[in-house]
Amino acid sequence: MSQRCPRCGLYNPPQTIHCDCGHYFLTKDLARSNVVPQVSTREVDLRALRKSSRADVQSGIALLALAAVLTIVMFLAGGRIGVSIVLVVWGVVRLVKGLEKRRASAPDRDPVTDTMPHR
């Protein structure tokens, strides 16, 4: 006859020593659960997307700061500012790309319609 776990109510075979929830039938003690928590691929993808967005935002800000410093130095030296314009454009592109990724990885955002759910 199967034995029912008093902790979670799961039916187990008679020879079972402990339940999946961690309850030991012989000692009536509780141990660590044997069930491995499942992490969905969507959660893993969202974590990777957030990490990537953070790197893009940080590099965009760093490029904009570098462009500002170079612009000031070149302006004071009386030189051209063409190189720093490239850095500004590159920094803005990275920053916008990172912010778009961050918006797409919002936990409440519906990935299909790209909208927030109505509450």
Steps between C-alpha positions, in 0.01 A plus 500: 500500500632846413580748769370854497731779607361688803679815390399540134240226448689329216453124470828306500587133442519292822880457480562876478724637772420865443254708302596746225410785735774383740292324768671182630247227571720301739611783727204732437762766437527764231802518275596701194262457210611276215301697247716731293332834441435557132617823344323579178700586189309826486641599841851409386452697178371801694801490732738490204311783332515713815872436536558591137288814531697608807828460309363699204376784723829514691710501184274765344541726801876440503528586130298820549721600794814431296360705212428789738854494639655478152280781373607728784868413457489544122303825528752644745786389273329668203472175305222327314223318682420246226629200696283575801187522283556138403525410870178690575310315226645165609418572866143603422447187289627275782294686760177479296564134422549423870188690603293316238629167631419604856148598398454166321618308806253663741341219705142618446537562127323262261768390248244430228319832495786703658251667734441512872199291618187682615428481870 
